[in-house]
Amino acid sequence: MTEWLDGFQRRHRWASFPLGVVYKFFEDQGPYLAALITYYGFLSMFPLLLLSSSVLGFVLQDNPDLQQRILDSALSQFPIIGEELSDPEALRGSVAAVLVGAVVAIYGTLGVAQALQHAMNVAWSIPRHHRPNPFRARLRSLLLVATAGVAVVTTTVLSVLAGSTEDGQMFAGPLAILAVVAAFAINAAVFVAVFRISAATTLSIRAVLPGAVIGALIWQLVQIFGTVYARTVVANASATYGVFALVLGLMAWIFLATSGVVLGVEVNVVRAKHLYPRALLTLFTDNVDLTGADRRAYTDAVIAQRHKAFQSIEVDFEDEGQQATARKLAAQAHRPPAGGEQRGSAPPGSTTTSASVAECDDDTATRNEDTTR
């Protein structure tokens, strides 16, 4: 059955390509890459919202109406905590709190950018000596943070403008479809920019566009999930359990979003490097016949660990990676011939002949002893 499934997916691109993406995702430890981004994202979110609200309150202190609308629009990007933090006064703190929040927010956002760079370099199998040093990596992280900030501001302004045209109701009527399409296009464009900036190699727009579209789509779906979760779970939870529901829900929301981003990156890699079809059982056993895509993927993974430019690494596969076929041939070579005869065994009757010869030798020895006596 597995041989038929393996052959089927190798012959059909619509089956082998998704399988190649999933295998690459787990070979690169995609869930752990997403978890690393989630940690820094969770760490930076509350201080970042506190800092943004404080700056907003200072700039728009004479226009509380616009301030509230901008805040609501920005928090709509984070549905799980949006309703909890919709009060501008709740987000403000003392000068010391703002300073501490700024430091933690900078640490967290730079950590998100660093983790994203690491995920991109792992997925694209960039050798370690090609990756930027700690100083250049953090400068690139600042550029990534600025790009993401521009995206948040743009979508927020878009939401405010949409709300101002329909009697204060955001996304009403045909404008809802237009706003969703515009937000999706902006998110896709941002992902294109982020994917190109964060990788330590030159990538074309065409190379990163499919993954960017998938990342933007997953981002929209995760926002819907967060909104439903906030309205059904967090809103109906008690004061004690509501805190746990909020924290766990927020972490799950960020993890799903970052997993979608990493998955989009893997789509780009598998498509650009043609890492499909893969052997169906290659993740589970060594007893497989590797495809060319398998060998390229495993070779890239080894070369990615090269730390120095003058370091040389060679990758070789025994039996050209056809391990299952080699084992079958080896088993057939040691299989006994038909009729149950073993190689090198004596023909039938040889045992009787040997016994007769031994008896003759004993008689001869007895006669010799009698003659000696």
C-alpha positions as CSV (number, residue, x, y, z in Angstrom):
1,M,0.0,0.0,0.0
2,T,2.8,2.4,0.9
3,E,4.6,1.7,-2.3
4,W,1.5,2.5,-4.3
5,L,0.9,5.8,-2.4
6,D,4.6,6.7,-2.8
7,G,4.5,6.1,-6.5
8,F,1.2,8.0,-6.8
9,Q,2.4,11.2,-5.1
10,R,5.7,11.1,-7.1
11,R,3.7,11.1,-10.3
12,H,1.3,13.9,-9.4
13,R,2.6,17.4,-8.6
14,W,-0.5,18.5,-6.8
15,A,0.2,15.7,-4.2
16,S,4.0,15.8,-4.1
17,F,4.4,19.6,-3.7
18,P,2.3,20.0,-0.5
19,L,4.0,16.9,0.9
20,G,7.4,18.4,0.1
21,V,6.4,21.6,1.9
22,V,5.2,19.7,5.0
23,Y,8.4,17.5,5.1
24,K,10.6,20.6,4.7
25,F,8.7,22.3,7.5
26,F,9.3,19.5,10.0
27,E,12.9,18.9,8.8
28,D,13.7,22.5,9.5
29,Q,12.0,22.2,12.9
30,G,9.4,24.7,11.8
31,P,7.3,24.5,15.0
32,Y,10.3,25.4,17.1
33,L,11.2,28.3,14.8
34,A,7.6,29.6,15.1
35,A,7.8,29.1,18.9
36,L,10.9,31.3,19.1
37,I,9.2,34.1,17.2
38,T,6.1,33.6,19.4
39,Y,8.1,34.1,22.6
40,Y,9.6,37.5,21.5
41,G,6.2,38.6,20.0
42,F,4.4,37.8,23.2
43,L,7.1,39.6,25.2
44,S,6.9,42.8,23.1
45,M,3.1,43.1,22.5
46,F,1.9,44.6,25.8
47,P,4.8,47.1,26.2
48,L,4.5,48.1,22.6
49,L,0.8,48.8,22.9
50,L,1.5,50.8,26.1
51,L,4.1,52.9,24.4
52,S,2.0,53.4,21.3
53,S,-1.0,54.5,23.3
54,S,1.0,56.9,25.3
55,V,2.5,58.5,22.2
56,L,-1.0,58.6,20.6
57,G,-2.4,60.3,23.7
58,F,0.3,63.0,23.6
59,V,0.0,63.7,19.9
60,L,-3.9,63.7,19.8
61,Q,-4.7,65.0,23.2
62,D,-7.0,67.7,21.7
63,N,-8.9,65.1,19.6
64,P,-10.0,62.3,21.8
65,D,-12.5,61.1,19.2
66,L,-9.9,60.4,16.6
67,Q,-7.6,59.0,19.3
68,Q,-10.2,56.4,20.2
69,R,-11.0,55.4,16.6
70,I,-7.3,55.0,15.8
71,L,-6.8,52.9,18.9
72,D,-9.8,50.7,18.1
73,S,-8.5,50.2,14.6
74,A,-5.0,49.3,15.7
75,L,-6.3,46.9,18.3
76,S,-8.5,45.2,15.7
77,Q,-5.2,43.7,14.4
78,F,-4.9,41.8,17.7
79,P,-8.5,40.5,18.3
80,I,-7.8,38.5,21.4
81,I,-6.6,41.5,23.4
82,G,-8.4,44.2,21.5
83,E,-11.5,44.3,23.7
84,E,-9.5,44.0,26.9
85,L,-7.3,47.0,25.9
86,S,-9.8,49.2,24.1
87,D,-9.7,51.8,26.9
88,P,-6.9,54.4,26.2
89,E,-6.7,55.2,29.9
90,A,-6.0,51.5,30.7
91,L,-3.0,51.6,28.5
92,R,-1.3,54.6,30.0
93,G,1.1,54.5,32.8
94,S,3.7,56.5,34.6
95,V,6.9,57.8,33.0
96,A,8.9,55.0,34.6
97,A,6.4,52.4,33.2
98,V,6.6,53.9,29.8
99,L,10.4,53.9,29.9
100,V,10.5,50.3,31.0
101,G,7.9,49.4,28.4
102,A,9.9,51.0,25.7
103,V,13.0,49.0,26.7
104,V,11.1,45.7,26.8
105,A,9.3,46.6,23.5
106,I,12.6,47.3,21.8
107,Y,14.1,44.1,23.1
108,G,11.0,42.0,22.1
109,T,10.6,43.5,18.6
110,L,14.3,43.2,17.8
111,G,14.0,39.6,19.1
112,V,11.1,38.9,16.7
113,A,13.2,40.3,13.8
114,Q,16.2,38.2,14.8
115,A,14.2,35.1,15.1
116,L,12.6,35.7,11.8
117,Q,16.0,36.1,10.2
118,H,17.1,32.9,11.7
119,A,14.0,31.1,10.4
120,M,14.6,32.4,6.9
121,N,18.3,31.4,6.9
122,V,17.4,27.9,8.2
123,A,14.7,27.4,5.6
124,W,16.8,28.6,2.7
125,S,19.8,26.6,4.0
126,I,22.1,29.6,4.1
127,P,25.6,28.6,5.2
128,R,26.5,30.1,8.6
129,H,29.5,32.0,7.2
130,H,27.1,33.8,4.8
131,R,24.8,35.0,7.5
132,P,25.3,38.5,8.9
133,N,27.3,39.1,12.0
134,P,25.5,40.2,15.2
135,F,25.8,43.9,14.5
136,R,24.7,43.7,10.9
137,A,21.9,41.3,11.9
138,R,20.5,43.9,14.4
139,L,20.7,46.7,11.9
140,R,18.7,44.5,9.5
141,S,16.3,43.8,12.4
142,L,15.7,47.6,12.7
143,L,14.8,47.7,9.1
144,L,12.4,44.8,9.5
145,V,10.7,46.5,12.5
146,A,10.3,49.7,10.6
147,T,8.7,47.8,7.7
148,A,6.3,46.1,10.0
149,G,5.5,49.4,11.7
150,V,4.7,51.0,8.4
151,A,2.3,48.1,7.6
152,V,0.5,48.5,10.9
153,V,0.2,52.3,10.4
154,T,-1.1,51.8,6.9
155,T,-3.7,49.3,7.8
156,T,-4.8,51.4,10.7
157,V,-5.2,54.5,8.6
158,L,-7.1,52.5,6.0
159,S,-9.5,51.3,8.7
160,V,-10.0,54.8,10.1
161,L,-10.8,56.2,6.6
162,A,-13.2,53.3,6.0
163,G,-15.0,54.0,9.2
164,S,-15.3,57.7,8.6
165,T,-17.4,57.2,5.4
166,E,-20.2,55.0,6.9
167,D,-21.6,57.0,9.8
168,G,-18.8,55.9,12.1
169,Q,-19.3,52.2,11.4
170,M,-16.1,50.5,10.2
171,F,-16.3,48.0,7.3
172,A,-20.0,48.4,6.5
173,G,-21.7,47.4,3.2
174,P,-19.6,47.1,0.0
175,L,-16.7,48.9,1.8
176,A,-16.2,45.8,3.9
177,I,-15.1,43.7,0.9
178,L,-12.9,46.6,-0.4
179,A,-11.3,47.0,3.1
180,V,-10.6,43.3,3.4
181,V,-9.1,43.1,-0.1
182,A,-6.9,46.2,0.5
183,A,-5.7,44.8,3.9
184,F,-4.9,41.5,2.3
185,A,-2.9,43.2,-0.5
186,I,-1.0,45.3,2.0
187,N,-0.2,42.3,4.2
188,A,1.0,40.4,1.2
189,A,3.2,43.3,0.1
190,V,4.6,43.5,3.6
191,F,5.4,39.8,3.7
192,V,7.2,40.2,0.3
193,A,9.4,42.9,1.7
194,V,10.0,41.1,5.0
195,F,10.9,37.8,3.3
196,R,13.4,39.6,1.0
197,I,15.0,41.7,3.8
198,S,15.3,38.9,6.4
199,A,17.1,36.3,4.2
200,A,20.9,36.6,3.9
201,T,20.7,36.0,0.2
202,T,19.2,37.8,-2.8
203,L,15.6,36.8,-3.5
204,S,13.4,38.1,-6.3
205,I,9.8,39.2,-5.8
206,R,8.7,36.2,-7.9
207,A,10.6,33.8,-5.6
208,V,8.9,35.1,-2.4
209,L,5.4,36.1,-3.7
210,P,3.6,32.7,-3.3
211,G,4.7,32.3,0.3
212,A,3.8,36.0,1.0
213,V,0.3,35.4,-0.4
214,I,-0.1,32.3,1.8
215,G,1.2,34.2,4.8
216,A,-1.2,37.0,4.3
217,L,-4.1,34.6,3.9
218,I,-3.2,32.7,7.1
219,W,-2.9,36.0,8.9
220,Q,-6.5,36.9,7.9
221,L,-7.8,33.5,9.0
222,V,-5.9,33.8,12.3
223,Q,-7.5,37.2,12.9
224,I,-10.9,35.6,12.4
225,F,-10.0,32.8,14.8
226,G,-8.9,35.4,17.4
227,T,-12.1,37.4,17.1
228,V,-14.2,34.2,17.6
229,Y,-12.1,33.1,20.5
230,A,-12.3,36.5,22.2
231,R,-16.1,36.6,21.9
232,T,-16.8,33.0,22.9
233,V,-14.1,32.0,25.4
234,V,-12.6,35.1,26.9
235,A,-15.8,37.1,27.2
236,N,-17.6,34.3,28.9
237,A,-14.8,33.3,31.3
238,S,-14.8,34.3,34.9
239,A,-12.3,36.9,36.2
240,T,-9.8,34.3,37.3
241,Y,-10.0,32.0,34.3
242,G,-10.3,35.0,32.0
243,V,-6.7,35.9,32.6
244,F,-5.5,32.4,31.7
245,A,-7.8,32.3,28.7
246,L,-6.4,35.7,27.6
247,V,-2.8,34.7,28.0
248,L,-3.1,31.2,26.5
249,G,-5.3,32.4,23.7
250,L,-2.9,35.2,22.9
251,M,0.1,32.8,22.8
252,A,-1.9,30.3,20.6
253,W,-2.9,33.2,18.3
254,I,0.7,34.4,17.9
255,F,1.9,30.8,17.4
256,L,-0.6,30.1,14.7
257,A,0.2,33.3,12.9
258,T,4.0,32.7,13.0
259,S,3.6,29.1,12.0
260,G,1.7,30.4,8.9
261,V,4.6,32.7,8.2
262,V,7.2,29.9,8.5
263,L,5.0,27.7,6.3
264,G,4.8,30.4,3.7
265,V,8.6,30.6,3.7
266,E,8.9,26.8,3.2
267,V,6.5,27.1,0.2
268,N,8.9,29.5,-1.4
269,V,11.9,27.3,-0.7
270,V,10.4,24.1,-2.0
271,R,9.1,25.8,-5.1
272,A,12.4,27.7,-5.9
273,K,14.7,24.7,-5.3
274,H,12.2,22.1,-6.6
275,L,12.4,20.0,-3.5
276,Y,9.7,17.7,-4.6
277,P,8.7,14.9,-5.0
278,R,10.0,13.4,-1.8
279,A,10.1,9.7,-0.7
280,L,6.9,9.1,1.3
281,L,8.6,7.4,4.2
282,T,11.8,9.4,4.3
283,L,10.9,11.1,7.6
284,F,10.2,7.7,9.3
285,T,12.9,5.2,8.2
286,D,16.2,4.7,6.4
287,N,14.8,1.9,4.4
288,V,13.7,4.1,1.5
289,D,14.8,5.0,-2.1
290,L,15.6,8.7,-2.0
291,T,14.5,11.0,-4.8
292,G,16.7,13.7,-6.3
293,A,14.7,16.2,-4.1
294,D,15.6,14.2,-1.0
295,R,19.3,14.2,-1.8
296,R,19.2,18.0,-2.5
297,A,17.4,18.7,0.7
298,Y,19.7,16.7,2.8
299,T,22.8,18.0,1.1
300,D,21.6,21.6,1.7
301,A,21.0,20.9,5.3
302,V,24.6,19.7,5.8
303,I,26.2,22.5,3.8
304,A,24.2,25.0,5.8
305,Q,26.3,24.1,8.9
306,R,29.5,25.3,7.2
307,H,31.0,28.0,9.6
308,K,33.9,29.2,7.5
309,A,34.3,30.0,3.8
310,F,37.5,28.0,3.7
311,Q,35.8,25.0,5.2
312,S,35.1,22.2,2.7
313,I,32.1,19.8,3.1
314,E,31.3,16.8,0.8
315,V,28.1,14.8,1.0
316,D,27.9,11.3,-0.3
317,F,25.0,8.8,-0.2
318,E,25.7,5.0,-0.1
319,D,24.1,3.2,-3.1
320,E,23.2,6.7,-4.4
321,G,20.5,6.9,-1.8
322,Q,18.6,3.8,-3.0
323,Q,18.8,2.1,0.3
324,A,15.6,0.0,0.1
325,T,16.6,-1.4,-3.3
326,A,20.1,-2.2,-2.1
327,R,18.7,-4.1,0.9
328,K,16.4,-6.1,-1.2
329,L,19.2,-7.1,-3.6
330,A,21.4,-8.0,-0.6
331,A,18.6,-10.1,0.9
332,Q,18.1,-11.9,-2.5
333,A,21.8,-12.6,-2.7
334,H,21.8,-14.4,0.6
335,R,18.6,-16.3,0.0
336,P,19.0,-20.1,-0.2
337,P,18.4,-21.6,-3.7
338,A,15.2,-23.5,-4.6
339,G,15.0,-27.0,-3.2
340,G,16.4,-26.0,0.2
341,E,20.1,-26.7,-0.7
342,Q,22.7,-24.4,0.9
343,R,25.6,-23.0,-1.0
344,G,28.8,-25.0,-0.5
345,S,26.9,-28.1,1.0
346,A,27.7,-31.6,-0.1
347,P,25.5,-33.4,-2.5
348,P,23.0,-36.0,-1.4
349,G,24.7,-39.2,-0.3
350,S,27.9,-37.5,0.7
351,T,27.3,-38.1,4.4
352,T,26.9,-41.9,3.8
353,T,30.1,-42.0,1.7
354,S,32.1,-40.2,4.4
355,A,30.8,-42.7,7.0
356,S,31.9,-45.6,4.8
357,V,35.3,-44.2,4.3
358,A,35.6,-43.7,8.0
359,E,34.6,-47.4,8.6
360,C,37.2,-48.5,6.1
361,D,39.9,-46.5,7.8
362,D,39.0,-48.1,11.2
363,D,39.3,-51.7,9.7
364,T,42.7,-50.9,8.2
365,A,43.9,-49.5,11.5
366,T,42.7,-52.7,13.3
367,R,44.5,-54.9,10.8
368,N,47.7,-52.9,11.2
369,E,47.5,-53.3,15.0
370,D,47.2,-57.1,14.7
371,T,50.1,-57.2,12.3
372,T,52.3,-55.2,14.7
373,R,51.4,-57.6,17.5
